[in-house]
Amino acid sequence: AQSVAQPEDQVNVAEGNPLTVKCTYSVSGNPYLFWYVQYPNRGLQFLLKYITGDNLVKGSYGFEAEFNKSQTSFHLKKPSALVSDSALYFCAVRDIGDTGNQFYFGTGTSLTVIP
Amino acid sequence: DVKVTQSSRYLVKRTGEKVFLECVQDMDHENMFWYRQDPGLGLRLIYFSYDVKMKEKGDIPEGYSVSREKKERFSLILESASTNQTSMYLCASSLYYTDTQYFGPGTRLTVL
């Protein structure tokens, strides 16, 4: 069965400091991995994805994520946090070999960047 | 840019009412999805559609039905609304089923 875990409900970081939002996944085959961001009262916006290739993926707004197959992780990172990065972040996974059409989303991590 | 629109941002209905949530996408995407979002539970898939008139159940289809008569439009129907269906409902679309999903702004439904 596919699943994704975001172990931290809440992450606080000072403006200008590096930030990390954690995601681990479980699939039987190879994963497609995505990060989305949700600002208050808005839908989800795509940040970045890993399909294949380079393990370090760069995305929108200066975010990047590193695919680590041995640790089954896909942590979201940014070198210098902005107050405007404060939002809810979702990781999502799909098994490449799955014949179904589902993505599985984590429960979300609320990021607060403190001025 | 892909645009996914939802018919209402906020909706208040009474228990037992039939509720229609509409979603329209303008990028000729094959796949459309309905999720509900609840605090601490993340996004849960209710139904998805991979073609006109085609649909498949997601994780929590009970109490819901869907309709896709045209490629750009995907409707979620609550046959008889109940208070436990109070939630944020998100519609999404994608070109391929493995591809990035584009989300609408969401409809916050309250059932009294």
Interface residues (C-beta under 8 A of the other chain):
Chain A: D9 Y32 F34 Y36 N41 R42 G43 L44 Q45 F46 K49 I51 F90 R94 I96 G100 N101 Q102 F103 F105 G106 T107 G108
Chain B: V4 R9 N31 Y35 G40 L41 G42 L43 R44 L45 F48 Y50 E56 G58 D59 L90 A92 Y97 T98 T100 Q101 Y102 F103 G104 P105 G106
